[in-house]
Amino acid sequence: MSSKVVKFGGSSLASAEQFQKVGEIIHADKDRKVVVPSAPGKRFDGDEKVTDMLYDCYAHVETDQDFTLRLQHVKERYDEIIEGLHLDLDLSKEFETIAENFKKNIGVEYAASRGEYLNGIVLAAYLGFDFVDAYDVIFFKQNGRLDEDKTNRVMREVLAKHETAVIPGFYGQREDKAVKTFSRGGSDITGSIVARAMKADVYENWTDVSGFLIADPRIVENPARIETITYTELRELAYMGASVLHEDAIFPVRKHGIPINIRNTNVPQDEGTWIVESTARKSKYTVTGIAGKKGFCSVNIAKDYMNAEVGFVRKVLQAFEDQSISIEHIPSGIDTMAVFVHEDEFIDKEQAVVSGIHQLAKPDMLEIEADLALIAVVGRGMKSQRGTAGRIFSALAHAHVNVRMIDQGSSELNIIIGVENRDFETAIKAIYDIFVTTQV
């Protein structure tokens, strides 16, 4: 029998009205057997996410302030949903337990996890599904890493006993029995782990957009939707800021060839975006997506006969490693190289890095440039298209954007462009126009 794991984000479960949409989606397909919910998100602009309310509540615990009123506000959010769905459900005992644990200073990760836990109870009651606590089926090692083998084995054994189930996202248990959460947005990862354990045919991730868009809609007006994207392309775009799906959510399903389908709870008839390991489908456009970030520095280094000096690059990078600064990109020439780093990581340690480079590598020249942005142009179609870089240069020149760096990955899957922060939006619009709008 075919099966689907379905995960719903916070905006999809923010109110009773949204719960009803979720219920219709699940009951419309009998293959949707296991559901992973996030905590309730914002109901309207200016509203608070329940997870943020819980973080704030626990901050009062840690500073010995009264948290009861804030916890009551969290309960009111759930009571509003329960009443709107006309459920015979009372979470009072659950909130009493939470309050008792808060008084014991049980930990901020426990506090943050309660949003998903409580929403799982409500959703299971509404759907008529069994509730399975993520604490009982997701396990972390003491160092914080997921215990994949134990999680996979236990979850498979537990789910075999349930025809349908709701498993809250975002958390599990550590070896010392404490609650451990994934990073923010980690319910996506939970869904992926469940899909792997079930050997599901599809992992559906429902949110408030109809899949991935080729560019940020805050920069490009009504950008086209990406119909199909590979795991590798997604990693490149997610790393550069595309944020529809948690970037770590692809790993559990990738190993088993399970596709992810990003869907829109509010427009369920839309096909959304398919994320797959590989595909024979040709992309509609040469590029699959365009994403980027501002706030980088470039440390430019020159030394005569640099290419003939064994270990020169290692010595330069050692200066950054000694200051615990991660590297973004390292474009190089025969006698020059540039090291791109996050400005906020680098700025307070810049002189220590400069000193380290001089001591270790003895360059002829060193110069720092700030206020730079990096843009990734990603697409499996670029391999078979000649002149992609030339078209990018042409588009940026026409838009009067000065290119400070261009670097093509060895996979020919992406091209990274460095521009000044002030040209960031203009550059993305220009690249989008030439590859999507005009397709010249």
Secondary structure, DSSP 8 states (H G I E B T S, - for coil): ---EEEEE-GGGGSSHHHHHHHHHHHHT-TTEEEEEE-----SSTT---HHHHHHHHHHHHHTT---HHHHHHHHHHHHHHHHHTT-----HHHHHHHHHHHHTT--HHHHHHHHHHHHHHHHHHHHT-EE--GGGT-EE-TTS-B-HHHHHHHHHHHHTT-SSEE--SSEEEETTS-EEE-STTTHHHHHHHHHHHHT-SEEEEEESSSS-BSS-TTTSSS--B-SEEEHHHHHHHHHTT--SS-GGGHHHHHTTT--EEEEETTSTTS--EEEES------SSS-SEEEEEEEEEEEEEE-TTGGGSTTHHHHHHHHHHTTT----B--B-SSEEEEEEEHHHHGGGHHHHHHHHHHHH--SEEEEEEEEEEEEEE-GGGGG-TTHHHHHHHHHHHTT----EEEE-TTSSEEEEEEEGGGHHHHHHHHHIIIIIS--
